[in-house]
Amino acid sequence: GSTYSSKVFRVTFLTLAVSVAVPLLGVALLLDCPIDPQPISLKEPPLLTGVLEPNTKLRKAERLWENQLIGPESIVNIGDVLFTGTADGKIIKIEDGEIQTIARIGHGPCGGREDEPTCGRPLGMRVGPNNTLFVADAYYGLCEVDPDTGETKTLVSTKTLIEGQKLSFVNDLTVTRDGRKIYFTDSSSKWQRQDYMFLVMEGTDDGRHLLEYDTVTKEVKVLMVRLRFPNGVQLSPAEDFVLVQETTMARIRYYVSGLMKGGADMFVENMPGLPDNIRLSSSGGYWVAMAAVRPNPGFSLLDFLSEKTWIKRMIFKLLSQETVTKFVPKYSLVVELSETGSYKRSFHDPNGETVAYVSEAHEHNGHLYLGSFRSPYIGRLDLQHV
């Protein structure tokens, strides 16, 4: 009897499998895929040992202004006054704990991802030498905002052709101390910010990623091209090179200007996560926030899919970007690098329990302010007590 029942089980199972697989296959062949994924070769992620050893130090952070702002991606300060840009297109000032909207680069309605192109999405933010705010808006371009009056002017518009192409996804910026030059990234020539998941999964190297704007001559130069999702940028303390995070490749490149040594080189390769923004640390190194982590030991979805373009196609034929985002583990990780790119410290929140989706770590007065592209708060970690 047992062989008969196992035979029945096998037949039933196969029938079920075929009845599910055939329509799926049909659907998969007929449906268009919004992306054209390229194989990416990543090295095995570094082991999370030594200074990268998992801990719960980020859980010591406090959540500030919870549910009073959403997606404070990048944070700057002028004295003790904080400024950030949020998911609903606002430039926000926080003084003595009070939140005030000082500017909007786009216009409403704001809310869903389909509103982003008109609403605007301020991402990277910096303070210029005369306390002016420089803002990289994903959809509108490079802007300057007066922190007192909120008056906004566009320095480089995404509508302007630069070497024959428009900017598609302006992401982060870094400014020289004299305010003369602004280096900024354009993450893709094809995708906009609302489709960042397509950009990561497609893996194409269409980012023109490092550009330079001269505030005196008003000229824009393209310095580096063909990066895979160029994201955060940071001038070195001596301003002799610019670091550019290449998110999809889990690495940081550096760009040295000047004819003699012009060009790009590797600063840190094969990082334990996908780097988002990078900012100076008080020790002369850099704080790097990871948009996602590549656990080792453990399972890294990004690494698993890196060369399996057919699976990526199938996923995006059947699932929306929002659904795919839900499969990315909510693991928060911030690392501090030395001036030469070695790991000095790492702060973890393994399930993103206290602070999730950390996009930037901005150091001010002995605290690390944690920006987030999705969460409704700013995190603050006291560096004396970690």
Beta strands, then each sheet from edge to edge (+ up, - down):
strand 1: 62-64
strand 2: 75-78
strand 3: 81-85
strand 4: 90-95
strand 5: 98-104
strand 6: 122-127
strand 7: 133-137
strand 8: 141-145
strand 9: 152-157
strand 10: 170-175
strand 11: 181-186
strand 12: 210-214
strand 13: 220-224
strand 14: 230-235
strand 15: 242-246
strand 16: 251-256
strand 17: 263-268
strand 18: 273-280
strand 19: 286-293
strand 20: 332-337
strand 21: 343-349
strand 22: 358-364
strand 23: 367-372
strand 24: 378-382
sheet 1: 1+ 24- 23+ 22-
sheet 2: 2+ 3- 4+ 5-
sheet 3: 6+ 7- 8+ 9-
sheet 4: 10+ 11- 12+ 13-
sheet 5: 14+ 15- 16+ 17-
sheet 6: 18+ 19- 20+ 21-
end
